[in-house]
Amino acid sequence: QVQVVESGGGLVPAGGSLRLSCSASGTSLSAQTMGWWRQAPGKQREPVASIRLANYPLYQNFAEGRFTISRDNAKNKAYLQMNRLEPDDTAVYYCYVTLPSGTSWGQGTQVTVST
């Protein structure tokens, strides 16, 4: 069974940076796609960024230019570098991993951006 674990969340002032990490274990296969979604209080979960095995990144408009997604295929890890954070970025950030067997999600890591 694939397990996905996120880390790196925390409290940061507006304009600051955080680096989230995502680790997938329980599989010997490289994930086809790894990515991040987020869910702010009272809002629906929304996509943030994703990256395919060939290292092709995709970003939502709000993340373009501020967030950078990367991955280490050998370790089945993904990272989300978030710069110039804004209070609206406050949310629980979830990592997902897509394999031939399906998609697995982590439990999420809280990111709080203070004014």
N, C-alpha and C positions, 0 to 999 in steps of 0.2 A: 504494500500500500504506500502510495506516494504521500509524503509529509512535506508541507510547506511552512516555513517559519520566517516571519519578518522581524527585523530589529532596526534600531536607529531612531525611533521616534523620540519626541520630547517637547519641551517648552523652549521657544525661541522668540526673541523680539522681532517685530516687523523689520524687514530688510536683511534679516539673518539667513543662515543656511543650515541645512540638515542633509545627511546622506543616509538613505534607507537601504537596508540590505535584505535580500530574500534568498533563502537557501532551500533547495528541493532535495529530498533524500528518499531512499526506498526504490530507486530505479537506476538501472545502468545505462539508460538511454538519455541522450541529450534532448532537452525540451524543445519542441518545435517553436513554441512561442512562450515568452515570459513577459509579464506585464503588471501594471498597477491600476487599480481602481481606488476610489475614495468615497467616503460617505460622511457628509457634514451633518450636524445635528438638525433634524427636521427635514432633511432633504434626501432625495433618492441617490443611490450609489451611481457614480459616474466614472467613465474611463479617464485615465490620466495619460498613460503612455504604454507602449508595448515594443517588444523587439523580437525579431525572428532569429532563427538559428543562423542565418546568413548575416546577422548583425544589421538588419535593416530596421531602424527605429521609426516609430510613428508617435506623434504627439497630438493631444487635444490643443485647441487654440490657446487656452489659458496657460498651458505648460510650455508652449513653443517659446524658445529664447531664454527661459528661466530654469527649466528642468532638463536634465540630461539622463537618459536611461542607457545602461550598458550591461554587459553580461560576460561571465566567464564560463564558456561552454564546458571546459574540462571539469569544472566543479559544480556545474548546474546552479550557478548563483547569478543573481541579477541585482543591479544597484540603481537607485534613483537619487541623483544629486539634485537638490532643490536649492536654488539661489533666489535672492530678492523675495523672500517669502512675505506674504501678505496675510492679514487676519482672515481673509476669505479662504485661505488655504487650510484653515483649521478643519481637521477631519480625521477619521480613522482611515488609514491607508492599508489596502489589502493587496497582497501579491497573489498572482495566479500563474499556474504552470500548465501548459497544454502538451500532452503526450498522445501517442496513438491510442492509448487506453482511455483518454478523456482529460477533463480539466480538473485540477485540484486547487483549492484556495487555502490561504493561511488564515489565522485568527485575527490579523490586523494589528497595526501599531498606531498609537495615537500621536498626532502632530498638532500642537497648539501654538498658534502665533499670536503673541500679545501686541497690543497697540502701544 
